[in-house]
Amino acid sequence: MASPREPKGSTNIARQTPTDRISKRTRNSARPRPASKNGREFNPHAFLATIGEGRKAMLFPKKQTVFAQGDPADAVFYLKTGKVRLTVVSKTGKEATIGILSDGSFFGEGALAGQPLRMGTATAMTDCGVLRIEKRAMVDTLHREHTLSDLFVAYLLTRNIRYEEDLVDQLFNSSEKRLARVLLMLAHFGKEGIQESVVPKISQETLAEMVGTTRSRVSFFMNRFRKLGFIDYAGGAEGGLQVHSSLLNVVLHD
């Protein structure tokens, strides 16, 4: 039996079924990501762990300045090992701690956004291994290597979320909760199940700046945390502070 005649001038168009569309998406997702323009596989972690054109490995002993407020912003830094403290000084001379960075952190990235001068100071809190990446080299590599740009953007987004959480914490939580949260973050609580000592000999003045309260209040809460078994002073030459997961109860308690 002959098939029905199609209307004059009609066009036979093949329609995709849902199965066809899923199969197409599966094929697309299975395709390998484009290789680097030079034909080799790019490893962002190797890039950040080695020296090369525009990249210089640097060592900063404890208390040494990595860059100072007002210095030219001509490079991005990647912290390979150690801890770095970021501070800002107002026109009246008041200093505020805006963050403490651990290994695996980028800092000084304002240079990439056209920042001519450093808006703050970065100081080594422990002996630090740092990779200095010149602005031009970082921009060129971010444009050329998608794996590095993905890693860099993911880090910036994560840090932006952290800043938003800090703002909410400052607006709605008590100074005791804010201090507990700062200590937990410094101890990397919840990061791959690892708990480590807080920065050796971190002063109560520094904690007060980060929390937004007075030193006397920090001292009062630290003594309370110690008596409740939430923290322990490790003692020794470094004077580290051990933070226990039980401190999370202070943050979660209403």
Disulfide bonds with the S-S distance in Angstrom:
none
